[in-house]
Amino acid sequence: MTDYKMMLAEAISGMTDISNEQVYELVEIPPKSSMGEYAFPCFTLAKTMKKSPQSIAIDLSESLIGKLDFIERTEVVGPYLNIFINRSIFCNDVTDHIVRMKDKIGSSDEGKGKTVLVEYSSPNIAKPFHIGHAFTTILGQAIYNLYKHLGYDVYRLNHLGDYGTQFGKLISAYKRWGNDEALAEQPIKELLRIYVKFHDEAKMDPSLDEEARFHFRNLEKGNEEEFGLWKLFRDLSIKEFDAIYRRLGITFDDMNGESFYSDKIPEIVSMLNDRDLLVESDGARVVMLEEFGLPPCIILKSDGTTIYASRDIAAILYRKRKYDFYKNIYVVGNPQALHFKQVFAVADKLGLDASGSCVHVGFGLVKFADMKFSTRDGNIILQEELLNECVGKTSEIIRKNREERQTDMSDSELSQIAEKIGIGAVIYTFCRNSRDRDIVFSWDEMLDFDGDSAPYLMYTYARCRSVLRKAKASDYDPADAVDGFNTKVTDEEFELIKYLHGFGDSIRKAAQAYEPYILVRQLNFIARAFNKFYNNRPILNCEDSELLASGLRICEASSVVLEQGMRLLGISPVERM
Ligand code: ARG
């Protein structure tokens, strides 16, 4: 496919005294299509060329015409040169490229040879997988997919919260009140029950805390009984988390949790000592960070035990050695922003260049507009329950549609479709806004089949597929529809194909900013433009063979882009709904 902007930049650069790259940076996409597809502002050149911007624009306009075959016409408006490209050339070229690329559409090799780590999800064992973990899981997976598509070597890391003094309490609680049957059935629920009981009882009997510390010390020493119980709790918790991951289609390359790093902390302590960076503060050993404008980072507590931050510092060193990463991305909620600043600053002081390569990708809070959950407990809303509710509500909608339209959809097909749409709706809601903004979940919005929602995208995709199936049934292969855009391309078609053309750029921008919403927005523009096109002109019932070819070509290209876009977000499209 022609890189229109680049060719334009090269041509303009050849006629002026600035480089390709400079021109490329200056070329704008005008806000309205009546102003052309590209605009070049001439004021930067006015100084060096000692001419008015307007006369530069006029000169350029004259020399450009005829130089590039895809330029249809130009227009000088004040200091701007507006460039209109030839719709036929553009539409044939772009749709041809999309249809040939298929699932590789928007991919690139910009990441070749570069390793990117995406750390996400990271729930705490023996604790529920709450809604904040759902946010990091979905956002992290989308970021992973985007980087993978751009050719990076990407690894998915799950930094499980599987270490800390609370496991001493859990071991005590289990030995006193644990119920094996309940543990086998609903492990996290049972572990949570005994953990809460421990806290209640310890209020009346402080000796319990001493007992818990004893068990934690034994756990750290690797004592068989404590280690065995800890491992049991960990295995059972992972099994529960896995059920959610499987439902979302997620796997990890590395499940090393906090416990994995605990024996790597002595090396960090000695590195810090070698550099004279550890100072004593109220019995604890800390690293001062005033030059970063940050509070000190505790490395060892006064009793010599390690903390969350020390394990994260050890993890950076370990990952540097194992992966030699180009980027190490942490998808973790905004409340931990200070923690990561401190961890990166300490790692910088150890010469690990964390500020150049480690990124904290934060996100806001999750709120609920019109939802009631049975297990709502403070702000703990189980991910599983959210998915179940959403899938259930989707089933109702599809069942109603099935009745109205009297289709032959079987019950099992219906439930498979509902599962995909319901999960898609949850994923979309997490990804549709800039991640720093708080999210409000509302069934009305999530399941609005005509809104800023997954069902809307999925519906549009299913619509494209249905047209293509009908075309195939009458022996028409849209892949044969080459050069279908020789007659007049309508404004609506042109607008849609411009959005399809922008797909690759939206992937690059989304990855660069760690903002999947940039891709979501592009897909929504595509779906809106597609439906406008679909509602305004016949596709299959066309006398004119060129019109038939271009219509089918648009359906094919739109379905490829919509499908790939949804997959990058983690949404599985359906053929009908
Ligand atoms: N387990 C932590 C939590 O649930 C998140 C871990 C984030 N990652 C990290 N490397 N500190 O809050």
Boltz pocket constraint, residues with backbone or C-beta under 6 A from the ligand:
constraints:
  - pocket:
      binder: B
      contacts: [[A, 119], [A, 121], [A, 122], [A, 123], [A, 124], [A, 159], [A, 160], [A, 161], [A, 308], [A, 312], [A, 330], [A, 331], [A, 332]]
      max_distance: 6.0
